[in-house]
Amino acid sequence: MKIYQLHHYHGSYEDFHDMIIGSYLKKDRAEEEKAKLDDKEKKLEEQGNKCAECPILYSDSLDVVDKYPNYCSEAKLEESEYGVECDNYYIYWGEDSFEIKEVEVEE
């Protein structure tokens, strides 16, 4: 009997992790879950890139928000001693990847 394991790969070298997200009896179900995770990863990358280019972050005051009123709908900005900070700031460290492996199991 074959099952389909969905693996999540993260990190590199000594920090590399291979985690099994789930095991499925049907390949199309595993592919469906993989597609959802790939989409989520792409959105995280886009958000990280947007945060990295943020013109508001670490500016001197919230007055700069008036210059960029619609830059980010996810922003939760507040002033601190270091300048403007965002509670939803996201750093994208690199692409996680997902793979489906076919595994033979005994009953």
KETORDREN-855076 format. One record per atom (N, C-alpha, C): x, y, z. Coordinates in steps of 0.05 Angstrom, whole numbers, plus 5000, padded with zeros to 4 digits. Layout:
XYZ/...
END
This chain:
501749765000/500050005000/501850255000/501050454985/502650694983/501150924997/502751095010/501651345020/503351575009/502351815012/503752045001/504252235025/506852275031/507552445053/508352725042/507252925056/507853205049/510053295068/512353365057/514653455072/515053755070/515853875092/516454155093/519454185098/520854315080/523754355083/524254645090/525954675110/526554945120/529554965128/530855185123/533555225132/535555105113/538055115122/540255005106/542554915125/544154735114/546454625129/545654525156/546854615178/546354505204/543554595215/542354795202/539654885210/537454765193/538154575176/536154455158/534154285174/531554305167/529454145179/527754025158/527053775161/525253625144/522953535162/520653675160/518353605176/516153485159/514853275169/512653155155/510153305163/508853435144/506353585149/504053395152/503953185135/501753005135/502252765117/500652565121/500752325103/497952285092/497752225067/495252205053/495051945037/492651845035/492151595020/491951654990/491051904983/490651974955/492652194948/493952154925/495952344915/494752624910/492352634899/491152894892/490553054917/489952924939/489453064965/492053184975/494253034973/496953134981/497753374963/497153354937/497853574919/496253824925/493753784933/491954004940/493154154964/493954004985/495154125009/497754265002/499354144985/501854264977/501454524963/499454534945/498754784931/497955004950/496454944971/495655134991/498155245006/499955065013/502355155027/504255315009/504355244983/505955404965/504855684962/502155704960/500955974958/501456134983/501256015006/501756155032/504656245033/506456085024/509356155024/509856395006/508556394983/508856614964/507756874976/505556864990/504457105002/506257205025/507457025040/509357105060/511857245048/512757135026/515057265012/514357545003/511957574991/511057834982/510858035005/509757945027/509458115051/512258195061/514058005063/516758065072/518158265054/517858235028/519058425010/517858705013/515258715017/513958965021/514959095047/515158945068/516159055094/519059155091/520659005076/523459085073/523759355059/521759425042/521759675028/520059895041/519159845065/517260035077/518460305081/517160515071/518260785074/517560915101/515860785116/514860895141/516560785165/517360535163/518760405185/521260555194/521460595220/523760735232/524161025224/522061145213/522161435209/521861565236/522261825237/522361975262/519661995276/517462015261/514862035273/512761925255/510361905265/508061805249/507062005229/508262245229/507462445209/507962355180/509962185176/510562075150/508361905138/506561805155/504361635146/502661785126/502362055130/500762215112/501862205083/504462165080/505662155053/505061885039/504561675055/504061405044/501561285057/499261405053/496861325067/495961035061/496460945037/495560675029/497760475024/500060515036/502360345031/501860055039/500760025063/500259745074/497759735091/495959565083/493459535098/493859365123/496159225125/496659055149/498259205171/499059455165/500759595184/499359665210/500759615232/499959695259/502259855270/502160115265/504460295271/504160425298/506560465310/506660615335/509360745338/509460965352/511961095356/513360975381/516060955379/517660865401/520061035403/521860975422/524261135424/526161095400/525660895384/527360845361/526160945335/523861055336/522361155312/519860995309/518661005286/516160865280/516760565277/515160405291/515360115290/512659995282/512759755271/510259625262/510059355276/507759305288/507259045301/506958815281/506458875257/506158665236/508558645218/510758765225/513158755209/514058455206/514658375181/515358105176/517958095160/519757935170/522357885156/522157615142/522657615117/522657365101/525457265099/526057035112/528756925114/529556745091/527756675075/528456495053/526156305048/526156195025/523956025016/523955755030/521655695042/521255425051/520155275027/520655015026/519654865003/518154615013/516454514995/514754295002/514954084980/514853834989/515153614970/513453384978/512353244959/510753004964/512552754958/512752584978/514252334974/512352094975/512651914956/511051674956/512451464974/511051354993/512251165012/510650905012/512050685011/510850425012/510550345042/508050275050/507650185077/506449905077/506849765099/505749495102/503149515119/501349345113/498749345128/499149185153/
END
